[in-house]
Amino acid sequence: FTCYISRAPRILRAAMASSEAAKRRRLEPVMPAPDLMMGGVRSSVAMMQFNEQKQDYINSLSNLEENSAEYKQVLSECHHRGAERCVQVANTNRGLYVKAAQFIASIRGGTGERGVPKAYTDALAKFTDHAPHKSIHDVAEALKESMSLGDWPTAPLDARCDLQSIEVEPIASASLAQVHRALLKDGTRVAVKVQYPELRKEMSSDFAVFKSMGAVIKQMAAGYDLMWVVEDFEQNLTRELDFTLEALNGEETARQLKHRAPHIYVPKVFKELSSSRVIVMEYLDGLLKANDPQGLRDAGLDVAECAQLMCDTFAEMIFVHGRVHADPHAGNIYFKAIEINGKVHPQLVLLDHGLYYDLCEGDQNVRLNFCRYWKACCAKDSQKMKELGTGFAGALHRFLPLILSPWFVFGGSGVSLKEVISAAQGHLPDTISLKDVADFVVATRMGGANLLGVLHSLGYTRGLLEALHFPEQRRIESMLRFALLGDPPDGASGHLQQPLALQLTAAQEAWVTWRVRMLGGHIRLLSPVARALVHWTRAEFAPPLWWLAAVPVLLGAMGTAMTMAWLRWQSQNSE
């Protein structure tokens, strides 16, 4: 038996090792025992910077008239100082704090300057792929868990090692791991993603301190009990820390999207060289950042085609497959220029499959209900929106349409004119305060539907699409198209894990186009009217739809009457 094993392929040994590793994972928790002293020191650094920035805002703005030119200038300066403080905290504490920085940098889409000031998103953007990293000596032990590397790094790699070479400096670094370029023994170029050695201890300590500080966090959060946020975050990050799950998630995503090949690509994982803290993937050249339109143009790509491909892909994942990529930020989503039939086209490359949200698990089929909700929003079916929205967010369901898109402002009665103007501008209206958003998030979580993950992911992708100047109309059209595919009118959605011919009928395509154009036309028609009413009459609420329908009729009638009068006058003068 021993002789047989020694001659067996590496994959057999890897399978046995994987089985043993799985047994160990069942016996040993991913997170080690916390160090409360470590967690306390790290949280104190963040708390000190938070209090300093809070006092900076108070001292700088207290004696200024709100919305004055001086107020805006001083506020902008405060934002920049606050952004630098956030960068310092993330650089010092790494791990969980870098994860938060990535979220802030990528979630701005659709909220405008009121959501997350641009100074913060610009300063924190570097953490998507250039976070603080460790030296190769610090991560060597973790690499040796899954690979034979001899006495490296104190001695050179030799013929006995699994790697021919590995670059000392990482090519990318993020919240949980850093990536090094390497060569396998057969010359295959790979990307080696290795987890930071002290990360699990730091995160375990951070979460333990956060849980013990429930009262303090509640006070800082304006009275909200956000312990569920800490618990959810801990649960999700624990899953992300096991790279064997990332490999499985990547395989499943590649399987579900294989009908989109070669336009979609998920790098292959070398499982026999990977472990819970190391994942070895094929290395891809020529990757282009998904939020860099000029870089895409320089590579010969059509930016609009790139944006459409990205929007369609993530819409399909949400509405058809019910699996939502949790971190589609600029550090995980790339394009690559490929040639198809003599023409250059984009290939969307999806990285970091550590965490997915499942919309089909549990008693509530969130995927199916979300399909129906999106269709109701596009159809302005207020009754259906209320019925489904209540299941998602309880009494605060009225905020959900606006969180999804400002264009869904007409989903209920009593729409304010300011909301219509904001919808035309493409961001949340001033009538929705940050407290409203906080209340909505809490209500959504308490409602039991796993919708927060969807909103989180949509915020990321929406930010990328805005960077590529993708029109809101086309985003809504794409989402509606896949909502129809996920819940067809005949109800035959079936078992959507099988490959689908993802194509609408001509009648369905016409319905999608008509619905979205009607929605956009309604906003474009009412927006100038709303501005005039707010300016001249100080009106607050939008007029009813029949009034809007009468406006073009009235204008047409007036134009016809003026034309006929002019022709009559011309006729009389000629006589």
C-alpha positions in Angstrom: 0.0 0.0 0.0 2.9 2.4 0.9 4.6 1.7 -2.4 1.3 2.3 -4.3 0.8 5.6 -2.6 4.3 6.7 -3.3 3.7 6.1 -7.1 0.1 7.6 -7.1 -0.6 11.0 -8.7 -0.3 14.1 -6.5 -4.1 14.5 -6.8 -4.7 11.3 -4.8 -2.4 12.5 -2.0 -4.1 15.9 -2.1 -7.5 14.3 -1.8 -6.5 12.3 1.2 -4.9 15.4 2.7 -8.0 17.4 2.0 -10.1 14.8 3.7 -7.9 14.9 6.8 -7.9 18.7 6.7 -11.7 18.6 6.6 -11.8 16.4 9.7 -9.4 18.8 11.5 -11.7 21.8 10.5 -14.6 20.0 12.1 -12.7 19.5 15.3 -10.9 22.9 15.4 -12.6 26.3 15.0 -11.3 28.6 12.3 -11.0 31.4 14.8 -8.5 30.8 17.6 -9.0 31.9 21.2 -9.2 35.8 21.4 -6.7 38.0 23.1 -8.7 40.7 24.8 -5.7 42.9 25.4 -4.8 42.8 21.7 -8.4 43.6 20.7 -8.6 46.4 23.3 -5.5 48.1 22.0 -6.7 47.9 18.4 -10.1 49.2 19.2 -8.7 52.0 21.3 -6.7 53.3 18.3 -9.9 53.4 16.2 -11.9 55.0 19.0 -9.4 57.7 19.5 -9.4 58.6 15.9 -13.2 58.5 15.7 -13.5 60.9 18.7 -10.9 63.3 17.2 -12.7 63.4 13.9 -16.1 63.9 15.6 -14.7 66.8 17.5 -13.0 68.2 14.4 -16.4 68.4 12.6 -18.0 70.1 15.7 -15.3 72.7 16.2 -14.9 73.5 12.5 -18.5 73.9 11.6 -20.3 75.1 14.7 -20.1 78.8 14.0 -20.8 78.6 10.2 -24.0 79.0 8.3 -25.0 75.7 6.8 -24.8 75.5 3.0 -22.8 78.7 2.7 -19.7 78.7 0.5 -17.4 78.9 3.6 -19.3 76.0 5.3 -18.9 73.8 2.2 -15.2 74.6 2.0 -14.6 73.9 5.7 -16.7 70.7 5.5 -14.6 69.5 2.5 -11.4 70.1 4.5 -12.9 68.1 7.5 -13.7 65.3 5.1 -10.1 65.1 3.9 -8.7 65.1 7.4 -11.2 62.4 8.4 -10.2 60.3 5.4 -6.6 60.5 6.4 -7.5 59.4 9.9 -9.3 56.4 8.5 -6.3 55.5 6.3 -4.1 55.6 9.4 -6.4 53.3 11.4 -6.6 50.8 8.5 -2.8 50.9 8.0 -2.2 50.3 11.7 -4.8 47.7 12.5 -5.2 45.9 9.1 -7.5 42.9 8.9 -11.0 43.8 9.9 -10.3 47.5 9.5 -9.1 47.2 6.0 -12.2 45.2 5.2 -14.3 48.1 6.4 -12.2 50.5 4.3 -12.8 48.4 1.2 -16.5 48.6 1.9 -16.6 52.4 2.3 -14.4 52.9 -0.8 -16.7 50.8 -3.0 -20.3 51.4 -1.7 -20.8 55.0 -2.8 -22.8 54.1 -5.9 -26.2 55.8 -6.0 -25.9 57.7 -2.7 -24.2 60.7 -4.0 -22.0 63.0 -1.8 -24.5 62.7 1.0 -23.9 58.9 1.4 -20.1 58.7 1.6 -18.1 61.9 0.9 -15.7 61.5 -2.1 -12.7 62.4 0.0 -13.2 59.1 1.9 -13.8 56.9 -1.1 -10.8 58.3 -2.9 -8.5 57.9 0.1 -9.6 54.4 1.0 -9.7 53.1 -2.6 -6.1 51.9 -2.4 -7.2 49.2 0.1 -9.0 47.2 -2.5 -5.7 45.8 -3.8 -2.8 47.7 -2.1 -3.3 47.2 1.6 -0.4 46.9 4.0 1.4 43.5 3.4 3.8 41.2 5.2 7.3 40.1 4.2 7.8 36.8 2.4 9.5 35.5 5.6 6.3 36.2 7.6 4.1 34.2 5.3 6.5 31.3 4.6 5.1 29.1 7.4 1.6 29.3 6.0 2.8 28.5 2.5 4.5 25.4 3.7 1.2 24.0 5.0 0.2 23.0 1.5 3.5 22.9 -0.4 6.9 21.3 -0.2 9.3 24.2 -0.2 12.4 22.7 1.5 14.4 25.2 3.6 13.1 28.2 1.7 13.2 31.1 2.3 16.5 30.8 4.1 17.7 28.6 1.3 16.8 28.7 -2.5 14.1 26.6 -3.9 15.4 23.3 -5.4 14.2 20.4 -7.6 12.4 18.8 -4.6 10.1 21.8 -4.1 6.7 22.3 -5.5 7.6 25.8 -6.8 10.3 26.7 -9.2 10.3 30.3 -8.0 8.2 32.8 -6.2 8.4 36.6 -6.2 9.3 38.2 -2.9 7.1 41.3 -3.4 3.3 40.7 -3.6 1.5 41.8 -6.7 -1.6 42.6 -4.7 -2.6 42.8 -1.0 -6.1 43.2 0.5 -7.8 42.7 3.8 -7.3 39.0 4.4 -4.4 38.0 2.2 -1.6 39.0 -0.2 -0.9 37.5 -3.6 2.6 36.5 -5.0 3.4 35.5 -8.6 5.1 32.1 -8.8 6.2 29.3 -11.2 5.3 25.7 -10.7 7.9 23.0 -11.4 6.5 22.5 -14.9 6.8 26.2 -15.6 3.1 27.1 -15.2 2.7 30.6 -13.9 0.4 30.9 -10.9 -0.8 33.4 -8.4 -0.3 32.3 -4.8 -2.8 33.9 -2.3 -1.6 33.5 1.3 -3.5 34.6 4.4 -1.8 36.9 6.8 -0.3 34.7 9.6 -1.7 36.7 12.6 -5.0 37.6 10.9 -7.2 35.0 12.6 -5.9 35.9 16.1 -6.5 39.6 15.4 -10.0 39.1 14.1 -11.0 36.8 16.9 -9.7 39.4 19.4 -11.5 42.3 17.6 -14.8 40.5 17.6 -14.5 39.5 21.2 -13.9 43.2 22.2 -16.8 44.4 20.0 -19.2 42.0 21.6 -18.1 43.2 25.1 -18.6 46.8 24.1 -22.2 46.5 23.1 -23.4 49.5 25.2 -20.6 51.7 23.8 -21.3 50.8 20.2 -25.0 51.4 20.8 -24.2 54.9 22.1 -21.9 55.6 19.1 -24.6 54.4 16.7 -27.3 56.8 17.9 -29.0 54.2 20.1 -29.1 51.4 17.5 -28.3 47.9 18.8 -25.8 46.8 16.2 -24.6 43.6 17.8 -26.3 41.7 15.0 -24.0 43.5 12.6 -20.9 42.2 14.6 -22.4 38.7 14.7 -23.2 38.6 10.9 -19.8 40.1 10.1 -18.0 37.5 12.2 -20.0 34.6 10.7 -19.3 35.8 7.1 -15.6 36.5 7.7 -15.1 33.1 9.4 -16.3 31.5 6.1 -14.0 33.7 4.1 -11.0 32.7 6.2 -11.3 29.1 4.9 -9.8 29.2 1.4 -11.0 25.7 0.6 -14.5 27.1 0.5 -13.3 29.8 -1.8 -12.1 27.2 -4.2 -15.5 25.4 -4.2 -17.3 28.7 -4.7 -15.2 29.5 -7.7 -15.9 26.2 -9.3 -19.6 26.6 -8.8 -19.6 30.1 -10.3 -17.6 28.8 -13.3 -20.1 26.0 -13.8 -23.1 28.3 -13.6 -21.7 30.9 -16.0 -20.0 28.5 -18.4 -22.6 29.4 -21.1 -21.0 32.9 -21.1 -17.5 31.6 -22.0 -15.2 33.1 -23.2 -16.7 36.4 -22.1 -16.6 35.3 -18.4 -13.6 33.7 -16.8 -12.9 32.2 -13.4 -9.2 31.3 -12.8 -8.5 27.6 -12.2 -7.5 26.6 -8.7 -4.7 24.1 -8.1 -6.4 22.3 -5.1 -3.5 19.9 -4.6 -1.3 22.9 -3.6 -3.9 24.8 -1.6 -5.1 24.7 2.0 -7.4 26.6 4.3 -4.9 29.5 4.4 -3.3 29.2 0.9 -5.0 29.1 -2.5 -3.0 28.6 -5.7 -4.6 29.9 -8.9 -3.6 30.3 -12.5 -2.0 33.6 -13.2 -3.6 35.9 -15.8 -1.7 38.6 -17.7 -3.2 41.9 -19.0 -5.9 42.4 -16.3 -7.6 45.8 -16.5 -9.3 47.5 -13.5 -13.1 47.5 -13.9 -13.4 51.1 -12.7 -10.9 52.6 -15.1 -12.7 53.6 -18.3 -9.6 55.2 -19.9 -7.5 52.1 -19.3 -10.2 50.0 -21.0 -10.2 52.4 -24.0 -6.4 52.2 -24.2 -6.7 48.4 -24.4 -9.1 48.8 -27.4 -12.2 47.9 -25.5 -15.7 49.5 -25.8 -16.4 50.8 -22.3 -20.2 50.5 -22.8 -19.8 46.8 -23.8 -17.6 46.2 -20.7 -20.3 47.8 -18.4 -23.1 45.9 -20.1 -21.2 42.6 -19.7 -20.6 43.3 -16.0 -24.2 44.4 -15.3 -25.7 41.4 -17.1 -23.4 38.9 -15.4 -24.2 40.1 -11.9 -27.9 40.4 -12.7 -27.9 36.8 -13.8 -26.2 35.6 -10.7 -28.8 37.4 -8.5 -32.0 36.8 -10.3 -31.4 33.5 -12.1 -29.0 31.5 -9.9 -29.6 33.2 -6.5 -25.9 33.3 -5.6 -24.5 36.7 -4.9 -20.8 37.5 -5.0 -20.2 39.3 -1.6 -17.2 41.5 -2.6 -17.4 42.6 -6.2 -15.2 45.7 -5.7 -12.5 47.0 -8.0 -9.9 44.7 -6.4 -11.8 41.6 -7.3 -13.4 42.4 -10.7 -11.2 42.9 -13.8 -11.5 42.9 -17.6 -9.2 41.4 -20.1 -9.1 42.1 -23.8 -9.6 39.0 -25.9 -10.0 38.5 -29.7 -13.1 36.8 -31.0 -13.6 36.5 -34.8 -10.9 39.1 -35.4 -12.5 41.7 -33.1 -11.4 42.8 -29.6 -14.0 42.1 -26.9 -14.0 42.3 -23.1 -13.6 39.2 -20.9 -14.9 39.7 -17.3 -12.5 38.0 -14.8 -14.1 37.2 -11.4 -11.7 36.8 -8.5 -12.1 36.2 -4.7 -15.0 33.8 -4.3 -14.5 33.5 -0.5 -18.1 34.5 0.3 -21.4 34.2 -1.5 -24.9 35.0 -0.3 -27.5 32.3 -1.0 -30.9 33.7 -1.9 -32.5 30.2 -2.2 -31.8 28.9 1.3 -34.4 28.7 4.1 -38.1 28.9 4.0 -38.3 32.2 2.1 -37.3 32.1 -1.6 -35.7 35.5 -1.7 -34.5 35.1 -5.2 -38.0 34.5 -6.6 -39.6 37.2 -4.5 -36.8 39.7 -5.5 -37.5 38.9 -9.2 -41.1 39.8 -8.7 -40.3 42.8 -6.6 -38.0 44.3 -9.3 -40.7 43.7 -11.9 -43.3 45.4 -9.7 -41.0 48.4 -9.3 -40.5 48.7 -13.1 -44.3 48.4 -13.6 -45.0 50.9 -10.8 -47.3 48.3 -9.2 -47.5 49.9 -5.8 -49.8 47.1 -4.3 -47.3 44.4 -5.3 -44.4 46.5 -4.1 -46.0 46.9 -0.7 -46.9 43.2 -0.4 -43.4 42.0 -1.2 -41.6 44.9 0.3 -43.3 44.3 3.7 -41.8 40.8 3.7 -38.3 42.2 3.0 -38.3 45.2 5.3 -41.5 45.4 7.3 -43.0 48.8 8.0 -40.1 50.6 6.3 -40.6 48.9 3.0 -41.2 52.3 1.4 -37.4 53.0 1.4 -36.5 49.8 -0.5 -37.4 51.0 -4.0 -35.2 54.2 -3.6 -32.3 52.1 -2.2 -32.5 49.9 -5.3 -32.8 52.8 -7.7 -33.9 56.5 -7.5 -36.0 55.7 -10.6 -38.3 53.6 -8.5 -39.6 56.8 -6.8 -43.1 56.3 -8.1 -43.8 53.1 -6.3 -46.2 54.6 -3.8 -48.4 57.6 -3.2 -47.3 61.0 -1.9 -44.1 61.3 -3.9 -42.4 64.5 -3.1 -41.1 66.8 -5.9 -37.6 66.8 -4.4 -37.6 63.0 -4.7 -38.4 63.3 -8.4 -35.6 65.8 -8.9 -33.2 63.5 -7.1 -34.3 60.6 -9.2 -33.5 62.5 -12.4 -30.1 63.3 -10.9 -29.6 59.6 -10.0 -29.1 59.7 -6.3 -31.0 59.3 -3.0 -33.3 62.3 -2.3 -32.6 64.7 0.5 -35.9 63.6 2.1 -34.2 60.4 3.1 -31.9 60.9 6.1 -29.1 58.7 7.3 -31.3 57.7 10.2 -34.0 56.5 7.7 -31.3 54.4 6.0 -30.2 53.0 9.4 -33.8 52.2 10.4 -34.3 50.5 7.0 -31.2 48.3 7.4 -32.2 47.2 10.8 -35.8 46.5 9.6 -34.5 44.5 6.7 -32.3 42.3 8.9 -35.1 41.8 11.4 -37.5 40.8 8.6 -35.6 37.5 8.2 -35.1 37.8 4.4 -31.5 37.5 3.4 -31.7 40.8 1.4 -28.8 42.8 3.0 -26.3 40.7 1.2 -28.0 41.6 -2.1 -28.0 45.3 -1.3 -24.4 45.1 -0.2 -23.3 43.5 -3.5 -25.5 45.8 -5.6 -23.9 48.8 -3.9 -20.4 47.6 -5.0 -21.4 46.8 -8.6 -23.4 50.0 -8.9 -20.3 52.0 -7.9 -18.3 50.2 -10.7 -21.0 50.9 -13.2 -21.1 54.6 -12.3 -17.3 54.8 -12.8 -17.9 53.5 -16.3 -20.7 56.0 -16.8 -23.3 53.3 -17.4 -26.8 54.9 -17.7 -29.3 54.0 -15.0 -31.8 53.1 -17.7 -29.6 50.4 -19.1 -28.9 49.0 -15.6 -32.6 48.8 -14.8 -33.3 47.2 -18.2 -30.6 44.5 -17.6 -31.9 43.7 -14.1 -35.5 43.6 -15.4 -34.5 41.3 -18.2 -33.0 38.7 -15.8 -35.8 39.2 -13.3 -38.1 37.9 -16.1 -35.8 35.0 -16.8 -35.7 34.2 -13.1 -39.5 34.3 -12.8 -41.0 33.9 -16.3 -44.7 34.8 -16.7 -45.7 31.1 -17.1 -44.2 30.4 -13.7 -41.9 27.7 -15.1 -38.8 28.9 -13.4 -37.9 25.4 -12.5 -34.6 24.2 -11.1 -32.3 27.1 -12.1 -29.1 25.3 -11.3 -29.1 23.8 -14.8 -27.7 25.6 -17.8 -30.3 27.9 -19.3 -30.9 29.4 -22.7 -31.0 32.8 -21.2 -33.0 34.6 -23.9 -36.3 36.5 -23.8 -38.9 36.2 -26.4 -39.4 39.2 -28.8 -42.6 40.1 -26.9 -40.7 40.0 -23.5 -37.9 42.2 -24.9 -40.5 44.7 -26.2 -42.2 44.7 -22.8 -38.8 45.4 -21.0 -38.0 48.2 -23.3 -41.4 49.8 -23.1 -41.6 49.5 -19.3 -38.2 51.1 -18.6 -38.6 53.8 -21.2 -42.0 54.7 -19.7 -40.3 54.9 -16.3 -37.5 57.1 -17.6 -39.8 59.2 -19.6 -42.0 59.8 -16.6 -39.0 61.1 -14.6 -37.6 63.2 -17.5 -41.1 64.7 -18.1 -41.8 65.5 -14.4 -38.3 66.6 -13.4 -38.4 70.1 -15.1 -42.0 70.5 -13.9 -41.0 69.6 -10.4 -38.1 72.2 -10.4 -40.5 74.9 -11.6 -43.2 74.0 -9.0 -40.6 73.9 -6.2 -39.1 77.2 -7.3 -42.3 79.2 -8.1 -45.0 77.7 -5.9 -43.1 76.0 -3.1 -45.1 72.9 -3.8 -44.0 69.7 -2.1 -45.7 66.7 -3.7 -45.8 65.5 -7.3 -49.0 65.8 -9.3 -50.9 62.6 -10.1 -50.2 60.6 -13.2 -53.4 61.8 -15.0 -52.1 65.4 -14.6 -48.8 64.4 -16.2 -50.6 62.6 -19.0 -52.6 65.8 -19.6 -49.5 68.0 -20.0 -48.3 66.6 -23.4 -51.9 66.5 -24.6 -52.4 70.1 -23.6 -49.1 71.2 -25.1 -50.0 69.3 -28.3 -53.4 70.9 -28.5 -51.9 74.4 -27.9 -49.3 73.8 -30.6 -52.0 72.6 -33.1 -54.2 75.6 -32.3 -51.3 78.0 -32.8 -50.4 76.3 -36.1 -53.9 76.5 -37.4 -54.2 80.1 -36.4 -51.0 81.0 -38.2 -52.1 79.1 -41.4 -55.5 81.0 -41.3 -53.6 84.3 -40.9 -51.4 83.4 -43.8 -54.4 82.5 -45.9 -56.2 85.7 -45.1 -53.1 87.8 -45.9 -52.6 86.1 -49.3 -56.2 86.9 -50.3 
